[in-house]
Amino acid sequence: MELGRPAKTARSELVRALFTLRDGASRLLRMRGRCLNYLNPHPEERS
């Protein structure tokens, strides 16, 4: 049984999961920004 391969596979799975999470987080932030812009189109006027 090869010991290096499962660890390498697990690491690549972890990396893929991290990239997916980061992509989802950036998409959520973009959506949140769009919602905030919709609710408050001119945030600079309030300050």
C-alpha positions as CSV (number, residue, x, y, z in Angstrom):
1,M,0.0,0.0,0.0
2,E,1.3,3.4,-1.0
3,L,1.3,6.0,1.8
4,G,2.1,9.1,-0.1
5,R,-0.9,9.0,-2.5
6,P,-3.8,9.2,-0.1
7,A,-2.3,12.2,1.7
8,K,-1.6,13.9,-1.6
9,T,-5.2,13.3,-2.7
10,A,-6.6,14.6,0.6
11,R,-4.4,17.7,0.3
12,S,-5.6,18.4,-3.3
13,E,-9.2,17.9,-2.1
14,L,-8.6,20.4,0.7
15,V,-7.1,22.9,-1.7
16,R,-10.1,22.5,-4.1
17,A,-12.5,22.9,-1.1
18,L,-10.6,26.1,-0.1
19,F,-10.8,27.5,-3.6
20,T,-14.5,26.7,-3.8
21,L,-15.1,28.4,-0.4
22,R,-13.1,31.5,-1.5
23,D,-15.0,31.7,-4.7
24,G,-18.3,31.4,-2.9
25,A,-17.3,34.0,-0.3
26,S,-16.3,36.5,-3.0
27,R,-19.6,35.8,-4.8
28,L,-21.5,36.4,-1.6
29,L,-19.6,39.6,-0.9
30,R,-20.4,40.8,-4.4
31,M,-24.1,40.0,-4.0
32,R,-24.1,41.7,-0.6
33,G,-22.5,44.8,-2.1
34,R,-25.1,44.8,-4.9
35,C,-27.9,44.6,-2.3
36,L,-26.3,47.4,-0.2
37,N,-26.0,49.5,-3.4
38,Y,-29.7,48.8,-4.2
39,L,-30.8,49.7,-0.6
40,N,-28.5,52.7,-0.3
41,P,-27.4,53.9,-3.8
42,H,-25.4,56.9,-2.6
43,P,-23.6,55.9,0.7
44,E,-21.2,58.9,0.4
45,E,-24.1,61.3,0.9
46,R,-24.9,60.0,4.3
47,S,-21.5,60.6,5.9
